[in-house]
Amino acid sequence: MNTLAEYCRMSDKHLLTVSDVAEMLSVKSSTIYEWARMGYIPSIRLGTGSEKPRVRFDRIEIQQ
């Protein structure tokens, strides 16, 4: 059984940042945030802070 830390390390290989996705799709990071907010692209929101939300994207879903 994997520990939480091991799971997080494995997941990082499959999760993309906003910058990664923006580069892949040749758009601005702000566009990616907006698309994620609107549900145009599937995303994973991490935490709830007053700053920009931490958003990650599943590599496989983005590449489809």
Secondary structure, DSSP 8 states (H G I E B T S, - for coil): ---HHHHHHHHHTTEE-HHHHHHHHTS-HHHHHHHHHHTSS--EEE---SSS-EEEEEHHHHH-
